[in-house]
Amino acid sequence: MPEKTIETILRRHSGREFTGGEIPDEHMNLLMECLRWSPSAGNVQPWFFYVVKSRGAKRALAEAAFHQDFIGDAAVVFVVCAEPEAAAAVYGERGRSLYCLQDTAAAVENLILAATALGYGSCWIGAFNEGMARKALEIPRHLRPVAIVPVGPGEPISRFPGRKNASEVFEVVE
Ligand SMILES: Cc1cc2nc3c(=O)[nH]c(=O)nc-3n(C[C@H](O)[C@H](O)[C@H](O)COP(=O)(O)O)c2cc1C
């Protein structure tokens, strides 16, 4: 239902306080399906997703993210990777430097909206050392980790950062 989608988009905020507890398989499957069905330029799907449940690997990712330690408390941590050469094979430089990043950003947004709709906390993490993240998961060279997304049961969100006024960010051209 469109109303519910819009409600989810407007309700979503970053959650950084995970309370522990599992995500049932049924919800894990939904989160993974929402990633898999994300849009991509030419449907090339230049991505790969790590689904990290290991406590040690989650901690290593938190360390890679300059000790954003709440990452380690999430039930699951997704690491969204781009495959630039897959996009470049079809679209050349624009695929390599732009589309693969847009495609993976769309996937992250799908993931965090799905997590919100299912009642979980989530946070898009872009500040991390790529080399350390690679090492934590032995990510091969052809993949570039572009986002870390912890997801799980969390405290109700208490920070609601505002946005620029509409007048600052829209120009209606008629
Ligand atoms: C590309 C990108 C990178 C981000 N990196 C981080 C991060 O490293 N750590 C963090 O706590 N939040 C991170 N965020 C979340 C933003 O801080 C957050 O979306 C913004 O402040 C708006 O708040 P809201 O998500 O609660 O609406 C990132 C968001 C995006 C889109």
The ligand as a Gaussian input file, in Angstrom:
#p B3LYP/6-31G(d) Opt

LIG

0 1
 C       26.628000       7.994000       2.870000
 C       26.252000       8.023000       4.326000
 C       27.227000       7.778000       5.276000
 C       26.893000       7.770000       6.639000
 N       27.844000       7.437000       7.550000
 C       27.518000       7.367000       8.864000
 C       28.474000       6.904000       9.824000
 O       29.591000       6.543000       9.498000
 N       28.067000       6.852000      11.110000
 C       26.814000       7.202000      11.519000
 O       26.525000       7.094000      12.720000
 N       25.882000       7.636000      10.627000
 C       26.197000       7.708000       9.318000
 N       25.264000       8.084000       8.393000
 C       23.901000       8.445000       8.853000
 C       23.666000       9.961000       8.808000
 O       24.414000      10.563000       9.832000
 C       22.164000      10.230000       8.964000
 O       21.454000       9.620000       7.917000
 C       21.835000      11.730000       8.967000
 O       22.437000      12.365000      10.059000
 C       20.334000      11.968000       9.020000
 O       19.791000      11.349000      10.170000
 P       18.666000      10.237000      10.071000
 O       19.226000       9.070000       9.259000
 O       18.437000       9.833000      11.491000
 O       17.455000      10.820000       9.428000
 C       25.570000       8.084000       7.050000
 C       24.579000       8.331000       6.070000
 C       24.904000       8.270000       4.729000
 C       23.824000       8.489000       3.695000

